[in-house]
């Protein structure tokens, strides 16, 4: 027991540092809504300044400590002023990605200034031990822990009592309301950035005499800090401190009782994954806004472009110098891993900071099979690629419940876990010497990268071209449209019957396979596999470079890879000092500038300019197999929706029979949208009976209900803004078989909409808008597209949530005529939620009126709209408007 207590005390030092860093994460998030991935790099900056002033120049402790901490404070203030303020109107995810640029600038700037080698720093805290209940504890660790707890208490009290703290809380809860009260959200955010960065500076200065000055170790301080802040929900300072104690003490105990290397260091990362996965939710909230990601390519793969790319690559591999050959290999393999981000982030919208870890798993599997069983290079390519794909499927599990920035944190945690448990385990990888592998050969021809760089260059170019073909083909296929639907709006994708889980597994698996292929080729390039190239910072830099190049485009992966160390740009301007680290600093600067000025990246800008020169129309010859579904009756009996203590819908009952239009009316907040959400499966509800054609819907997911024939459009439209109007409709109309998920990697077809849908397109006046993006259309036409997309999904019953909102009088009349014709000719029942009383009266067969979640009337339009109780619910509506 005493030994156990001994290691608990030993863990308090790390717990104190994690507490300080975690409070920095929490304070910045509370004041600005940004998860600062650069916080560890800011601690590194302060540690570097302190190492120079205290260790090298021998300044007095007080000025060295204060100046070092203030350096991080200034960095935080400048980060807000120069980066976050210009991005203030961007999505939170964009601002979080910008902190990756700040991380690169701080980290590589320190490397350039101090050469990055490990240094010992003289201690300034007492080094004696203290006896506590028979267990010995180092005094400096206890002091660090005490400082962290005191700082937590002090800042917590001040934020609770001071006007600034109350302003921070107000801004965190409602920025608009806080502004109306006279608080400036940007001033509040700037001060919190400075305060949170001060926490980081103190953590860096306190830990560096114990850990030594290490660029990688100090930069990764952000990970346990994120884990601790996560336990505090990025809001609570006390819970963040508690989380830090659990992590710090847990690491200490694991180092004692678990002998397998890496598990103690992996603990905070695994906590991140577990906590975020458990606390996430499968269905996004109605008010959850998905970040606007860069544009994606809209072209199919071209065989002539693939052959031309291979020809140029082969030519340069054969005639260039050895330096150029090595550069081409490095750039091609980096671009190959970058293509995995084009699939995962560009097309599917899943943010990952783990692609090089997945690449490393591909190389690890192939290398171990070669070393242990003598399996050759070609077999290693196949099994390494498949093995990485399987690991990618494991990474997809958290993505079913978390999204955006949260998913980025999870993937970083998984990547660091793999590094600690696998890549840094000498039993698995062979220690500093790495894993020895046989010379690579294909079809009896030696292609070893060291002895035959020309041949290995051809292998790398061909692999890159094949992967680029796969990515382009998937993007242009029906599978790609489903991935884009998930990226754009998961709720809307589910409402069309898209299996979101399958789409995410597919994206993670395919992306991991591509990364794994790149990892195998990296592993067999030299006689020994060095796993340092698969570290977390390689993945973080890859995201930065992919976004600069254009993460939505195949060409963007190549352009981004040109900036990697030892890549094309390095080759072209070699001889300029420590170019590798300058390029990484430049990538951080370019990432921030790209997010501010050109979020679609270099490739996106080039494509945009070239598209203006195109005038020919695309010829589509193959129509989607489509037929109208058999109309059925929707029965809703005793539907109840509880939103916390509030009952949003109370025992609602109605039926929608084939060919009938039922209006659902009521004032704002009456429960109309909640009722549609409940029927379509987007909110939890109970009902005595909820059936379509006698089949119980209550146990079905939203996507399964949609595939059963319950189609809907949304009050907020919620179109897929990354796809054209035609692609929006095709996503709803086409039904993919399992074979499509396999064949889409090889080819795709240009498909046209069915005639029945094209006829409605013409009725709505949208024929000329089919090849435009939704956000290029006026609001009224966007609403009509939403109705069309629901119709294209083969509805047995159609639910429309305020489809006439934003339409002018003529458009509203035309909408009513089309809905009436569809109900009569297609025979489907329609549930119409609408505030336009004239539209309801003119097209509905029956009307159900709600108020405060309860049904107050039901009958024909003339009967219901004439009832006094309905008139009273519609306060402000004149008698003429009610009875028209």
N, C-alpha and C positions, 0 to 999 in steps of 0.2 A: 504493500500500500504506500509506503514511504517513497518507493521508486516511482510509482505512478504520480504521486504528488510532485516529485522532483521534476518530471517532464511537463507537468502542468505549468509549473513556475517557469520553466525554460521557454514555454510557448508564449508567455506574456509579452516578451519583447517584440516578437513578430506581430502579436495581436495589437500592440500599441501602434506600430507603424501602419498596419492595415486599417486601424481605426482612423488615424489621421487622413490617410489617402481616401478611405471610404467616405469620410465626412466631406472631403473635397468634391468627390463625385456627387454626393447628395446635395450639397449647397449649390453647386452650379446647375444641377438639374432642377431644383426647386425654383431657382430664379430665372432660368432661361429655357427649360424644357429640353436641354441638350445633354446627351450622354457623352462625356468628354473622354474619348479614347486616348487623347494625348496627355492625360494627367501623369502617367508614369514618366513620359518624356520630359514633362515640366519638372518633376522631382529630380530627374537626371540632370537637368540644367542647373538646378540649385546645388546638387551634389558636386557637379563639376566646378562651379564657382567656389564652393567651400573647399574642395580639394586643392585648388590652386592657391587661394588666399591663406588657408590655415596650414595645409600640408607643405606647399612649395614655397610660398612667400613668407610664411610664418607671421601672419598678421595676428594681432590679439583676437581672442575668441569672440568677444562681443561684436565688434564691427564685421568680422568675417561671417559670423552666423547671421547677423541682421541683413548684410548686403546680399548674401547667398539666397536667403528666403525672399527678400524683396525682388530678386531677379525673376523668380517664378511669378510673383504678384504682377510684375510689369508685363511678363509674357502673357498672362491671363487677360489683363486689361487690353493689351494690344490685339489679342486674338478676338476679343469681342468687337473692338472698334474696327479692325481691318478685315475681319472675316465674317463674324456672325451678324454684324449690323448690315452689311450689304446683302446678306442672305436672309434677312429678317422675315421676308415674305415667302421664303421657300419652305417646302415641307420639312418636318423635323428630321426625316431620314437624310435629306440632302445636307442639312447642317451637321449631322453626326458624321457623315462621310467626309465633310470638310475637316473634321478633327483628325482624320487619318493623314491629311496633308500636313497639318500642324505637327503631328507626331513625326513624320519624315523630316521636316525642317529642323525640329529641335534635336532629334536623335542624330541625324547625320551632321548637323552643325557642330555638335559636341565632338563627334568623331574627327571632323576636320580640325577642330581647335585643339584637341588633346590626343590625337592619334588613336584613341579608343582602347589602348592597352589597359590591362588590369593593374590597378595601383592600390597600395596599402595607404590608409589614411590614419594619422595619429588619433588616438582616442582622446576625448575631452571630458568624458564622464567617468566617475569612479569605476575602477576595475575589480574591486574587492567583491567577495561573496558575502551573502547575508543568510543567516540560519533562521528558517521559518518552520516551526514545528518539526524540527529535525531534518528538514530538507534544505539544501543549499540553492540559493538563487543569486544570479549575477546582479549587482547593484545597478549597472547601467540599463539592464533590461527593465528592471522595476521602475526606474526613473522615467524611461521612455513610456511605459505603460501609464504611469501616473500623469505625465504631461498630456498624453492623449485623452485620458478620462477627464482631466481638468479642463482641457480645451473644449471638449464636447459639452460639458456642463456649462461653461462660461458662454460659449457661442449660443447654445440652446436657450439659456436664460435671456441673453441679449436680444435674440431674434424674437422671443416671445413677448418681451416687454417694450422694446424700442419701436418707434413708428416705422422705421425701415423694415423691421421684421414683419410687422403687420402688412406693410406694402408688398413684401415678397410673397406672403401667403395669399394676398388678394390677387396679385398678378398670376400666381400659380393656379388659382381656381378659375379666374375669369379675367382675361386681359382687357376685354372691352369695358367691363364694369370697373376695373381698376383705373383705367384711363379716364373714365367719366368722373371718378372720385379725385382726379388730379394727380395720380401716380403715373410716372413715365415708365412703361415696361422696359424700354431700352436702358434707361439709367439703372433701374433695379437689376436688370440682367448683367450690366457691366460691373456693378459693385459686387454682385455674387460671383461673377467670374474671377474678379480679383481676390475675393475672400477664399473661394474654393482653391484657387491656385496657391494661396498662402499656405493652406493646409498641405498641399503637395510639396511645397518648398520645405516646410518643417520636417515632413516625413523623409524627404531625400537627405537632408542634412543629418538627421538623427541616425539614419540607418547606415550611411556610407562608412563610418569608422568600424562598424561591425562586419558588414558584408564586403567591404572593399569597393573601390570604384570600378564597376562593371556596367558597360553600356546596355547590354542585353538584359541583365538581371534587374537593373533599376527601371528600364523601360517597361518591363513586364509587371512591375508593381501595380499597374492598372488592373490586372486581372483579379487578384484577390480583393482589390478595392471595389471592383464592380460586383464581385460576389457578396461582399459585406453590405454594400449599398442596396443590392437586390433584396437581401433579407429585410432591410429597412424600407422596402418598396420605394426607394429613392426619395423618401419623404421624411422618415423618422430618424433623427440623430441618435436617440438611445438604442433603437433596434439595429441600426447600422453598427454601433459599437458592440452590441451583443453578437451580431453576426461575425464581426472581426475577431472577437474573442474565441468564438466557436472554431473559426478557421485556423487561427494561430495555434491554439492549444491542440486542435485536432491534428494539425501537421506534426506537431512535436510528438504527440502520442503515437502516431503512425510510424514516425521515424524510429521509434523504439520497438514497437511490437510487430511491424510488418517489414520483413526483410527484403522483399522484392523491390528493387530500385524503381524510383519514380512515383510510387503511389502517394507518398506524403506530399510531394509537390503538386500532384494532380488533383488533390482534394478540393481546393477552391474552384477549380475548373468544373469538376463534376457536380459541385453544389450549384453552380450556375445552370448547368444543363438540367438537373433534376428540378430545381425550384421553378425555373421558367417554363419547363414543360408541364409541370403539374398545375401551375397557376394560369396557364394559357387557356384559350377556348377555341373549339373547332369552328364555330360560326362567328365571324366578326360582328361586332355591335353595329346597330343601324347607323350610329353617328361616327363610326370609325372611318376616317378618311385615309385612303391609300395614297402613298406618295407618288408624285408624278416622276416616273423614271424616264431616262433618255429614249428618244425615238428608236424604232427598230427598222431593219431592212424590210423592203416589201417586194423583193425580186427573187426569182427562182435561181437555182444553180445553173451555170452555163458551161457546157462541156468544153467549148473553145477557150474560155477563161481559165479553166482548170489546166488544160494542156499547155496554154501559154505560160502560166505560172510555173509549172513543172519544167518547161523548157528553159526559162530564164534561170531558175534555181540550179538546174543541172549544169548549164553553161558556166555559171559563176563558180560552181563547186569544182569544175574541172580545170578552168583556166586561171582562177584567182590564186593569190598567194596563200600560204598556210594560215596566215593571220586572218585573211578574209574567209577562208574555209571554216575556221573555228568560229568566227563571228556569225556566219550563216547558220551553223549548227546551233549555236547558243540562241540566236534570235528565233529560229524555227521551233525549237523545243519550248521556249518561253511562250511563243504564240500558240503552240499546241495546247498548253495548259490554259492560256488566256481564252481559247475557244470554249473551254468548259464554262467560263464565266459568261460568255455570250449566250450559251444555252440556259444556264441557271439564272443569271441575273438579267441579261438582256431580253430574253424571250419569256422566261417563266416568272421573273420578278422576285426571285428568292435571293436575298443577300447572303453571301458566304465569305467568310474570312479563313477558309480551310482548304482551298483548292490545292495548294502545294503539299499539304498534309496527305490529301488523297493521292496526289501524284507519288509521294513518297511511299505510300502503302502499295501502290502498283509495283514500284521498284523493289520494295522490300520482299514482296511475295515472289517476284520473279528471281531475285537474287538468292533467296533462301532455297528455292527449288533447284537452282543451278548448283549452289554450294553443297546442299545435302544429298541431292539425288542425281546430279549431273545433267539435269534437263536442259536442253539447248535454248539458245536465244529465241528462235521462233515460237517455241512452246511457252517460254517466259512471257513473250508479248501477249499471247492469247490469255494465259491464266492470270498474268498480272493485271491485264485490263479488266477481266471478269472479276477478279478479286477486289479491285478498287471499286468496281460498280456495286458489289455487295456491301462494302463499307459505306458507300454513298447512300445506299438504301437505309442503313442505320441512321445516318445523318438526317435523313428525311423525316424520321419519326417526330422529332421536336417541331419540325416545320408544319406539322399538321395542326399545331396548337399555338404557335408563336409566329410573328411576322416582323418584317421591317428591321428596325434597329435591334429589337429583342432577339431576332434570329441571328443577326450579326454577332451578338454577344455569345449566343449559344454555340455557333460554329467555331468561334475563336476558342471557347472553352474546350470543345472537342478536339480541335487541332492541337492545343497545348497539352491535352491529356495524351494524345497519341505520341507527341514528341517526348514527353517525360517517361511514359511507360514503355514505348517501343524504340524510338529512335535514339534514346540516350541510355538504353539498357545494353551493357556490354555482352550479355549472354545472347542477345538477339542479333546485334549488328557488328560485333567484333571489336569494340573499343575504338581507340583513336585511328587504328589502321583501316577501319571500315570492313565491309564484307567483300572478300575477293570473289571475282566472277571470271568465267572463261571468256576468251576472246569471242566477240560477236561474229556470227557468220549466217548468211542467208543463201539457201540453194547451193551450198558447197563453196560459196565465195566469201572470203574474209572481208568483213566490213568494219573492223575495229576502228573506233573513232580516233585512237591515238596513232596507230600505224597507217590507217587508210582514211584520212579525213575527207577525201573527195567522195569515197563510197558512202561513208556514214552521212555526209551531207545530203546525198541523193536519198538515202533512207529517210532522213528527217524531213526533206522537202515533200516527198511522196506521202508520208504520214500526215503532214500538215495539210496537204491538199485534200486527201481523203476525208480528214476530219472536217475541213471547211465545207466540203460537199455535203456531208451528213448534216451539219448545222444549217446550211442554207436550205436543204431539202426539207428538214423538219419544220423550219420556220414557214415555208410556203405551203405546207400540207394542212389537212384538217386537224392533225395532232398539234401542229404549231398554233393554230387558231385557238385550240383549247388552252394551251399553255399561256397564250397572250390574254385570254379571257380571265384566267386565274390571276395573272399579273395585274391586270387592269382593275378587276373588281370581283372578289371571290363570291360575294352575295349574289351578284347578277349571274355569275357563272353557274352557281348552284341552282338558281331559278330556271335555268335553261336545261337542267339535267346533267351538267358537266360534273363528272366525278372528280372533285378537287383533290382528294387523297391520291387517286391513281395518277393524276397529272403531276402532282408534286413528286411522287415516287419515281415516275418516269424521268422527270427533269433531273432529279438528284442522281439517279442511276446512270443516265446517259452522260451527264456532265462529269461524274466521277470516272466513268469508263474512258472518256477523252483525256481527262487529267492523268488517269492511270497509264494510258498509252504513252503520254509524254514522260511520266515518271520512269517507266521501263527503259525508254530510250536514253534518259538522263543517267540511269543507273549503269547501263552497259556501255556507256561512252568511253569509260576508262576502266582499267583492270580492277579497280576497287571502288565500291559504292561509298560515297561520303554523304551522310544524312544531314549534314549542316545545311545543305542547299534546300532542304524541304522544311525549314523552320517557319514559325508563324510570321516573322517579318517579311519573308518572301511572299506569303499569301497576301499580307496587307499591302505590300508594294505592288503586287499584281493587280489588286482592285484599283489602286490609284492609276496605274498605267492603262488599264482597260478603260476606265472612265475617260481618261485624256484622249485615247485613241477613238473611243466610241463603242461602248459596251454592247450596243444593240446591233453592231455590224461585224461581219467576218473580217473585213478590212481593218476594223478598229483594233482587233486582237493583234494583228501584225504591226500596225503603227505603234501600239503601246509597247509591244515586245522590242521594238527598235531602241527603246530607251533603257532597257535593262542593262546592268553592269556587264561589260564585255559584249554588248550588242552592237547593232549597226552604227548608231550615233557615236558610241564610244570609239569604234574603229575609224569613223570619218574625221573625228577631231581629237585623235589620240595625241598624247604629248602635252596636254594642258593640265599639268599638276596632278592632283589626286582625283582623276576624272570620275572614277566609280562613285565616290561619295558626293561629288558635286552634282552628278546626274540624279542621285536620289534626292538631294535637296531640291533640285530643279523640278523633279516629279511632284514633290509636295507643293511647290509654288504653282506649277501648272495645273495641278488638280484643283486647287482653290480658285484660280482664275477661270478654269473651265466651268466649274459649278456656278460661278457668278455670271460669266459672259456667254458661255456656249455649252450648256449642259448636255447637248447631243454628241459632243466630242468632235474631233477632227474629221473622222469618217462621216459623221452625220452632216457636218457642214459641207463637205465635198459632195455628198449625195444630194443635198438640198439644192446646191448650185447646178449640178448636172441635170436634175429633174426638170429644171426650167427649160432645158433645151429639147426635151422629149415632146413629140407631138402625136406620135402614132398611138392608136388605141390597142389595147390587148384583146385578142380574139379568144373567146371562150366557147368551146365546142361541146363540152361534156356537162350535162345537167345533173344536179344532185338527185339521187333517187328519193322521191318524196311523195307522200300521199296523205290526204286528210285523215285524221283520226276519227273513230266512231264517237259521236257525242254521247255523253253520259250525264247522270244526275248527281250533283253535289249536295249532300245532306249535312247540315250543321245543326246540332242539337245540344243545347246547354253548354256552349263554349264559354270558358272562363279564363281570363288572362290576369295574373297577378304580377305587378311590378313592384317588388318589395312589399311595403305595407299598403300600397295602393292597388285597387282593383281596376285595371284598365278596361276590361270587358267582363260583364257580369251576366252569365246564363243567356247568351245570345243564341237564337235559333232561326234558321231560314233554310230554304232550298233553292237551288238554281237548276232548272230543268232544261233539257235540250231545246234550242231555239228561243229561249227566254232571256231577256235582259232584266236583271234585278239591280235596282239602285240602292246603294247604302249611303245615307246622308246623315249629316249632323254637324254641329259647330266644331271649331278647332278643339282638339283634346277630347272629343267624344268617344274615341276608341276605334275609329274606322280603320286606320292603318294597322293598329295592333291586331284587329280581327283578321286582316289579310295576312299579316305576318304569321299569325297562329295557324291559319288554314294551310299556308304554304310551308310551314315548318321552321320559320326563322325565329320564333320565340316559343318558350315553353308555355303550354296551355293544357287544360283538362277539358274534356267534353264527354257527355253521355254517349254521343255518337258523332263521328266525323268520318264520312265515307264518300267514295266516288265509285259509282257502279257497284255498290255493296261491299267494296274492299275497304278495310279499315286503314286510314291514313296516319293514325296517331303514332304508330311505331316506325314510320318511314322518315328518312332523312329528307331535307329539302330537295336534294337532287333526285332522289327516288320518287318523291311526289311529282316532281316536274316530269320525269320520264313516264309516270303513270297517266299524265295528261293534265295536271294542275299547273297551268302556265300563268304568269303574272307580269305586269310591268310595275315600275317603282315610282313613288311620288317624286323622288329626286332624279328620275330618268335612269341614271346609272348605266350609261352605255360604255362600251369598251373603246376608250379614246385612242388606243394604240392601233386600232384596226379601222379600215374604211367601213362605210355604211354597208357595202356589199358583204364584206367579211363578217360584220356583226350578224347579218341575216344568215349567212352560210353557217356560222357557228351554231345557230339555233336549228337550222334546217337539216344539216347532215347528221347521220347516225353512223358512228365509227364501229367497225368490227375489231376484234382483237388483232386481226392480221394487219390492220392499218397502223397500229402502234409499232409494228416491226418493219413494214415496207416503207414507212415514211422516211427512214434514214437513207433510202436509196433513191427514191423518186417522189415527185409530187405532181398533181394535175391541176390545171386551171379549170375550175368548175363554175357553172352558172346556176342561178337561182331557178327554182321551178316556176312554171307558167302562172300558177295560181298566186304565188307571192308577187311575181312581177306585175300582175294585173292590179293588185292592191297598191304596189309601189306607184304605178301610174295614176291610180285614183287619188293618192295622197300628193301627187305632184313632186315625187322624189326621184324620178328617173335620172335626171341630170346630176343628182347628188350621190349616186351609188358609189363612185370612186373617190369621194371626198371623205376626210376624217370628220368624225362627229363634232369636234370642237371648232370646225370651220363653218358649221351651220348655225343659223339663228335658233333661238330657244324653242320656238314653236315647231320647227321641223325636227329638232332633236326629240321632242316628245312624240311626234308621229313615228319616228324611227323606233322608239321604245315600244310602241304598240305593234308595229310591224314585226319586230323581233320576237315578241311574244306569240304572234300569229304563226310565225315561221316554225315555232317549236311544236307543231302538231297538237294544239290544245284540244282536250275533251271538254274542258271548261276554262274560261279565260277570266282572269281577275285584273282589273285596270284601276290603278290608284291615281286619281285626279289626272287623267290623260289630257283634259282640256285646259289645264292651268298654263297660262302664258300664250294661248292661242287667241287670235283675233276672232271677230264674230263669224266671218266667212269660213275660217279654218275650223271653228267649233261646229258650225252647221255641217260642213263636209265630213268631219269626224263622225258626227251623229248618223249621217246617211250611210257611211261605210260600215259602221258598227251594226246598224239595223240590217243592212244587206248581208253582212257576214252571218249574223244570227239566223236570218231566214234561209240563205243559200247553203251555208256550211252546216247549219243545224246545231251549232254549239251554244251552250249557255254562257252568259257573260255576267259577271258581278262588277258593277260600275260604282266606284267610290268617286263622288264628284261634288264640288261646291257650286258648279254652274247649274242652278235650279232649272233654267230653261232647257238645257240639254237633257237633264234627268226626266223632265216632264214630257219631252218630245220623243224619247227613244225607249224608255223603260216600260216593261210590262207590269212590274211590281216594284214597290219601294219599301225599304226598311229604314226607319229613322232611329238614330242613337242619340243619347245625351248622357254624359258622365258614365259611359260604358254600358248603360242599360237600354234595351229596346223600348222605345216609347210609342211606336206606331208601326203598323205594317198593313199594306193594302195596295190598291192601284195608285198611280201618281196623283190623280185628282182627289182621291179620298184622303191620302196621307198629307198632301200639301195644304189641304183645307182645314186640317185639325188644329185647334187652338194650341195644343201642347207642342206641336211642331213649329207653329209660328213663334211661340215663346222661345223655343230653343234657338231660332234664327233671329235673335235680336238684331235690329238694324236693317232687316230686310223688309221692304214694303210689301203690302198686300198684292199689288200688281205683279211684283217679282215672284211672289210665292205662287200665285194662281195662274201665271202666264203659261 
